[in-house]
Amino acid sequence: MAKRNLETCFSPALYEADRHSGSVVVIIDILRATSAICTAFANGASSIIPVETVEEAKEYKNQGYLVAAERDGYVLDFADFGNSPFNFTREKVEGKTIVYSTTNGTTIIKMASSAGKIVTGSFLNISALTEWIISQESDVVLFCAGWKNRFNLEDTICAGAVAEKLMATSLYSTICDSTHAAMDLWSLAKNDLQGYIEKTAQRSRLRDKGLDDCIEFCLTADFTKKIPVIKNGILVDNIL
């Protein structure tokens, strides 16, 4: 039986949509977009509409939607809240459709729109995520949001953790240097993940803005079994 191909993309600037039209694409933006998405579904959100631009988010707000929107970590003035997972409490989101716009994460969801399937991943759902990926019997691209088209450590480490789990099944093969690099970084980080994250640029950005209270939570493995997937352009829980 032919093995499935596993690749990793470190940055939106490197993503080649035409090459991945039949693949499962895993969106990874752990500080904080995909962690917030997983938390929202864990707390009962009905669906999430990802939008790229501030203007789109404003339009939805004017239509009465609950809007979570930020740029560079700061909550936009018209939004109901930003992208900290701690904002997505059960009291706020249960049964609701949320419009969501972030600096990096929601943009790459749109970039991957031609993929076979799109799923959002984080440490919070890592075991359920990898089980779901395996069940799809498809090639896989781990798509790191990075930071404004640049490489970042935190998303790459998470990709490495996912890749390690997938490669351990013997169902996947890779000749992708980015995947090997991601797994190597994960091997360095995994015994003290929080300590390793201290060196990341995003860790410093969040600290400087007083937005770093959720970092430990974002590094928590298996907080939820929810698998947020894109269906018809909207994120829903895979079991629906």
C-alpha positions as CSV (number, residue, x, y, z in Angstrom):
1,M,0.0,0.0,0.0
2,A,1.4,3.4,-1.0
3,K,2.2,5.7,1.9
4,R,0.6,9.1,2.2
5,N,2.7,12.1,1.7
6,L,3.4,14.5,4.6
7,E,4.6,18.1,4.0
8,T,5.0,21.2,6.2
9,C,4.7,24.8,5.1
10,F,6.4,27.3,7.4
11,S,4.8,30.4,6.1
12,P,1.9,31.7,3.9
13,A,4.6,33.1,1.6
14,L,5.6,29.5,0.8
15,Y,2.2,27.9,0.3
16,E,1.4,26.5,-3.2
17,A,-2.3,26.1,-3.4
18,D,-2.3,24.2,-6.8
19,R,0.0,21.5,-5.4
20,H,-2.3,20.7,-2.5
21,S,-5.8,20.6,-4.0
22,G,-6.4,17.0,-3.0
23,S,-4.7,17.1,0.4
24,V,-5.9,17.6,4.0
25,V,-4.5,21.0,5.0
26,V,-4.0,21.5,8.8
27,I,-4.1,25.2,9.8
28,I,-1.8,25.8,12.8
29,D,-1.7,29.2,14.6
30,I,-1.4,28.3,18.2
31,L,-0.8,31.8,19.7
32,R,-3.7,32.3,19.4
33,A,-6.1,31.8,16.6
34,T,-6.4,28.0,16.3
35,S,-6.3,27.6,20.0
36,A,-9.2,30.0,20.3
37,I,-11.1,28.2,17.6
38,C,-10.7,24.8,19.4
39,T,-11.8,26.4,22.7
40,A,-14.8,28.0,21.1
41,F,-16.1,24.6,19.9
42,A,-15.2,23.0,23.2
43,N,-17.5,25.5,24.8
44,G,-20.4,24.8,22.5
45,A,-20.0,27.3,19.6
46,S,-22.3,26.3,16.7
47,S,-20.0,27.6,13.9
48,I,-17.3,30.1,13.1
49,I,-17.2,32.2,9.9
50,P,-13.5,33.1,9.2
51,V,-13.0,36.4,7.3
52,E,-9.8,38.0,6.0
53,T,-10.5,41.7,6.2
54,V,-11.6,44.2,8.8
55,E,-14.2,45.5,6.4
56,E,-15.8,42.0,6.1
57,A,-15.9,41.7,9.9
58,K,-17.5,45.1,10.2
59,E,-20.2,44.1,7.7
60,Y,-21.1,41.0,9.7
61,K,-21.2,43.1,12.9
62,N,-23.6,45.4,11.3
63,Q,-25.8,42.4,10.5
64,G,-25.9,41.5,14.2
65,Y,-23.3,38.7,14.3
66,L,-21.0,38.1,17.3
67,V,-17.6,39.2,16.1
68,A,-14.1,38.3,17.4
69,A,-11.5,40.4,15.6
70,E,-8.0,41.5,16.2
71,R,-4.9,42.9,14.5
72,D,-1.5,42.6,16.0
73,G,-3.1,41.2,19.2
74,Y,-5.4,44.2,19.8
75,V,-9.1,43.9,19.8
76,L,-10.7,46.0,17.0
77,D,-12.9,48.8,18.3
78,F,-16.1,47.4,16.8
79,A,-15.5,43.8,17.9
80,D,-17.1,42.0,20.8
81,F,-13.8,40.4,21.8
82,G,-10.4,39.5,20.4
83,N,-8.6,36.1,19.9
84,S,-7.6,35.0,23.3
85,P,-9.1,31.5,23.9
86,F,-10.2,32.9,27.3
87,N,-12.6,35.1,25.5
88,F,-14.5,32.2,24.1
89,T,-16.3,31.1,27.3
90,R,-19.4,28.9,27.3
91,E,-21.5,31.9,28.5
92,K,-20.5,33.9,25.4
93,V,-20.4,31.3,22.6
94,E,-22.6,28.3,23.3
95,G,-25.0,27.8,20.4
96,K,-23.6,30.9,18.6
97,T,-22.2,31.6,15.2
98,I,-19.1,33.7,15.6
99,V,-17.4,35.8,12.9
100,Y,-13.6,35.6,13.3
101,S,-10.8,37.7,11.8
102,T,-7.2,37.6,13.0
103,T,-3.8,38.9,11.9
104,N,-2.5,35.6,10.5
105,G,-4.8,32.5,11.1
106,T,-8.0,33.4,9.2
107,T,-6.0,34.6,6.2
108,I,-4.4,31.3,5.6
109,I,-7.7,29.5,6.0
110,K,-8.8,31.4,2.9
111,M,-5.5,30.6,1.1
112,A,-6.1,26.9,1.6
113,S,-9.6,27.0,0.2
114,S,-8.8,24.8,-2.8
115,A,-7.6,22.0,-0.5
116,G,-9.4,18.6,-0.3
117,K,-10.2,19.3,3.3
118,I,-9.2,22.0,5.8
119,V,-9.0,21.4,9.5
120,T,-7.7,23.7,12.4
121,G,-5.2,22.3,14.8
122,S,-3.4,23.1,18.0
123,F,-2.0,21.4,21.0
124,L,-5.4,21.6,22.6
125,N,-6.8,19.0,20.2
126,I,-3.7,17.3,19.0
127,S,-4.5,13.6,19.7
128,A,-8.1,13.9,18.3
129,L,-6.7,15.9,15.4
130,T,-4.1,13.2,14.4
131,E,-6.7,10.4,14.7
132,W,-9.0,12.4,12.4
133,I,-6.2,13.1,9.9
134,I,-5.3,9.4,9.8
135,S,-8.9,8.5,9.1
136,Q,-8.9,10.7,5.9
137,E,-6.5,8.5,4.0
138,S,-5.1,11.6,2.2
139,D,-1.8,13.4,1.8
140,V,-1.3,16.0,4.5
141,V,0.1,19.6,4.6
142,L,0.8,21.1,8.0
143,F,0.3,24.8,7.2
144,C,1.9,27.1,9.8
145,A,0.4,30.6,10.0
146,G,3.8,32.1,11.0
147,W,3.9,35.9,11.5
148,K,3.1,38.2,8.6
149,N,4.6,35.8,6.0
150,R,7.6,34.9,8.2
151,F,8.6,31.7,9.9
152,N,7.8,31.3,13.6
153,L,8.9,28.8,16.2
154,E,5.6,28.1,18.0
155,D,3.6,26.9,15.0
156,T,6.5,25.0,13.6
157,I,6.9,23.1,16.9
158,C,3.2,22.2,16.9
159,A,3.5,21.0,13.3
160,G,6.5,18.9,14.4
161,A,4.4,17.3,17.2
162,V,1.7,16.4,14.8
163,A,4.2,15.1,12.2
164,E,5.8,12.9,14.9
165,K,2.5,11.3,15.7
166,L,1.7,10.8,12.0
167,M,5.1,9.4,11.1
168,A,4.9,6.9,14.1
169,T,2.0,5.2,12.4
170,S,4.1,4.1,9.4
171,L,1.2,5.3,7.1
172,Y,3.1,8.4,6.0
173,S,6.3,9.2,4.3
174,T,8.1,12.5,3.8
175,I,10.9,13.9,1.8
176,C,10.1,17.4,3.0
177,D,12.9,19.1,4.7
178,S,10.5,21.4,6.5
179,T,8.8,18.4,8.1
180,H,12.1,17.0,9.3
181,A,13.1,20.4,10.6
182,A,9.7,20.8,12.4
183,M,10.1,17.3,14.1
184,D,13.7,18.2,15.1
185,L,12.5,21.4,16.7
186,W,9.8,19.5,18.5
187,S,12.3,17.0,19.8
188,L,14.2,20.0,21.3
189,A,11.2,21.6,22.8
190,K,8.9,18.8,24.0
191,N,10.5,18.2,27.4
192,D,10.1,21.8,28.4
193,L,7.6,23.3,26.0
194,Q,6.8,26.3,28.0
195,G,10.5,27.1,28.6
196,Y,11.2,26.7,24.9
197,I,8.3,29.0,23.9
198,E,9.9,31.8,26.1
199,K,12.4,32.4,23.2
200,T,9.8,33.0,20.6
201,A,9.1,36.4,19.2
202,Q,5.4,36.1,19.6
203,R,5.9,35.3,23.3
204,S,7.6,38.7,23.6
205,R,5.0,40.5,21.6
206,L,2.2,39.2,23.8
207,R,4.1,40.0,27.0
208,D,4.7,43.5,25.9
209,K,1.0,44.0,25.2
210,G,-0.1,42.3,28.4
211,L,-1.7,39.5,26.3
212,D,0.3,36.6,27.5
213,D,-2.0,35.1,30.2
214,C,-3.2,32.3,27.9
215,I,0.2,31.0,26.7
216,E,0.3,28.1,29.2
217,F,-3.2,27.1,28.2
218,C,-2.4,27.2,24.5
219,L,0.4,24.7,25.2
220,T,-1.9,22.2,27.0
221,A,-2.3,18.9,25.1
222,D,-5.7,17.3,24.6
223,F,-8.0,19.9,26.2
224,T,-10.7,18.9,23.7
225,K,-11.6,16.3,21.2
226,K,-13.3,18.8,18.9
227,I,-12.1,18.8,15.3
228,P,-13.0,22.2,13.7
229,V,-13.3,21.6,9.9
230,I,-14.2,23.9,7.0
231,K,-17.5,23.1,5.3
232,N,-18.8,25.5,2.7
233,G,-16.4,28.1,3.9
234,I,-17.5,27.9,7.5
235,L,-15.8,26.2,10.5
236,V,-18.0,23.5,12.1
237,D,-17.4,20.6,14.5
238,N,-16.6,17.6,12.4
239,I,-19.2,15.4,14.2
240,L,-22.0,17.6,12.9
